[in-house]
Amino acid sequence: MMFGYIIFGLIAVVGGLVQSRLKSKFKKYSKLTLQNGMSGREIAEKMLQDNGIYDVQVISTPGRLTDHYNPKDKTVNLSEAVYNQRNAAAAAVAAHEVGHAVQHATAYSWLQFRSNMVPMVSIASKLSMWIIMAGLFIQSFPVLLPLGIVLFAATVIFSFVTLPVEYDASNRALAWLSDKNMLTTEEHAGAKDALKWAARTYVVAAIGALTTLLYYLMIYMGRD
């Protein structure tokens, strides 16, 4: 039990450090104003056009770090800061989200796989922890713990499937920004660095989820 707490503590510390580093990077590159004077919205719209995508709308969404692509209504949702600002961080985020739209338009296999998992994972993420907790304390129903572990395993698989989707979107974004000469050398380096740290948050989350799954499996095997 103590070993598990130590591992969880280490993952929490690493996750916190990565998140802190990410925030500092975005703060730094938010001060790097684009020489082309384009806003995040304009960057996104141009990348869509250059990829021949005309049925996706770029809209502003409230909050910070709320940027995402919605394949259901085909919208690139940019947080208010990214939507309006004209800096390297905004350009990186806007191009990254359009990268997901390009994945959707080109039927990128990993994105399709992840999208197909969403309904199941949505249910699994809501129920798994409750069922696992019940399985740990109500031993008269031995099926509860393995059932909860199976449901939690689905969320772990989802977190790892997310990795190639996110890295590919960033690669598409950076390639387009470079090919179209949208940014200066300094601005492109900043965008690349920002996206690199954003991707690392997904890596830490996936490792944390896998570690948690292994911990529950150890408990189950030890009980048997």
Order of alpha helices (4+ residues) and beta strands (2+ residues): alpha-alpha-beta-beta-beta-alpha-alpha-alpha-alpha-alpha
